[in-house]
Amino acid sequence: SSKDGQEVSTPKETPTITRTSSTQTEPAQTTQESLKGTPKGTSNTAQKKLTEDLCEELFEEPEEPEDEFYKTIKNYFSKHNIKIIEAKVIRKNSDIDLIILLPTAMGEVKYYCKAKAKKKVNDGDLSSAYIQAQIRKMPVLFITTGEVTKKGIDLAQKEFTTMIIKQI
């Protein structure tokens, strides 16, 4: 019976080799076809880069002249070599969501940034920013023009240890 088992396994291996060789022929043909399409792929890549560059320029330009608080934040970031990747004005002159690149000793780190122009920032504001950062799977930088309440400071020190709070 062991001879029968060997005979059965040998025919199974032979068709597998045949199938493999037949599938190897097909990728060779697709490789030749892909070489013909290479210049087209290169131009599409260049077009995508141009489109992304234009989108970034169009995204930042309209918000800058309209919002004074955005100008303040942008000036602060330029002084500290922080790059803005994305910005969204939530409430004019008081609330902005940003994605930034923060320079560190190990290189640039992508951060979610919440900027608020309020006299007093409470624990609810900090919690909201922390949750938004967790959704995006990023660390958080909270920027405010006012003061943080005692309850907010306590919460940040105990619960939100990864949050950076900056008063400008």
N, C-alpha and C positions, 0 to 999 in steps of 0.2 A: 504493500500500500504506500510505502514511502517513495517508491519509484513513480507511482501515479501522481503523488503530490508534486514531485519535481517536474514531471512532464506537464502538469497543469500550470505551474508557475512559469515555465519557460515560454509557452505560447503567449502568456499575458505580457511578458516583458517585451517580446518582439513587436507586437502591435503598438506598444507605448513608444518604442524607438521610432517606428514608422510615423506615428502621429506627431511626435516631436519634430522630426525632420520636415514633415509637411507644414507644420506651423512656422518653422524657421524660414521657409521659402517665402511665406506671406510677409513677415516683417521686412525682409530684404526689399520687397516691392514697395512697401509703405515708406521705407527709408528713402528710396529714390524719389518717391512722390513728395516727401517732406522736404527734400533738398530743392525741388522745384519751387516750393512755396516759401522758402527761407526769406527772400527779399521782401515778400509781402508781409511776413511776420515782423520783420525789422521795422517797416514803415508803420505798422500798427502800434508797435511799442513806442515809437517816437511820437505818434499822435496821442497816445494815452498820456505820456509825460507832459506834452504841451497842454492837454486838456486839464490835467491835474494842477499844473502851474497856474493856468487861467482861473480855475475854480478857486484856488487859494487866494489869488489877488482879488477876485470879485467878492469873495466872502468877507475879507477884512476891510476893504475900502469903504463900503457904504456905512458901516457902523461907526467908523472913526470920527467923521465930521459931526455926526448927529449927537453923540453921547460924550459929555464932558468927563464923566466918571471913567469911561473907557480910555480916554486920553491920559488921565491921571495914572491908571493902572499900566498903560503901555509905557509911559515915561519911567515909572518905577521899575518895570521889567527891563527896559533898555539900560538903565543904570547898573543893574545887577546881572547883566548878560543872560537873561531868561528869554527864551524864544517862545512866541505864541504860535501854536499849531492850529488851534481852533478857538473861536470866541462866539458866544451867543448872549446877546443882551436879553435878559429875562424881564427886567423892569428898567425903563429908561432912567439913567442917572442914579441908580441905586443897587442893582443886582445883575451880576454877570457870571456866567459859567464859562470856564476856559479849560483847554487842554494845553499844557505847557511842557517845555523841556527845561528842566532845572539842572544847571551845571553842578557836578560833584567831583570829588577827587578821583572817582572811578569812571567818570564820563557823564554824559547827559542822561537824566532819568525823567521819564514821562510821568507827569502829575496831573491829577484833576485839581482845578483851582476854583474856589468859590470866592467871589469878591462882593462885599456888601458895604454900602455907604449908609451906615446907621449909627446913631449916637450910642446905643447899647445893644450888644449882641448877646442873645441868651442861649441856653443849652439846647433849645429847639432848633435854632439856626445851625449850631454845630452838629447836632444829630442828623439833620437833613443833609448837610454837606458830606458827612461821614458815610451815610447810606448811599448817596450818589456815587461816591468814590468806590465803595465796595461793589456796586453794580457794574462799574466799569473795570473793576479789578486793578485799581491804581491807588497809590498813596495820595493823600489830600493835603493841599495848602489852602488855608483859610485866611483871606485878607480882609481887613476891615478898617474903616476910617475912625470908628468909635472905640468904646471900651467893651471888654467882655465881662459879663456879670460874674459874681463870685461862684454861683452855681455852675455856670459855663466853664470856668477855670477848673473847678473841682472835677467836673465830668471829663474834661479833656485830659487832666493829669491821671485819673484813675482808669477810665474806660478807653479813651481815644489816644493811646500813647503814641501812635504813629502819625497823628495829625500835627501839622505845623500851623501855628496861629501867628500871624504877623499883623501888627498895627502900623498903618502908614499915616 
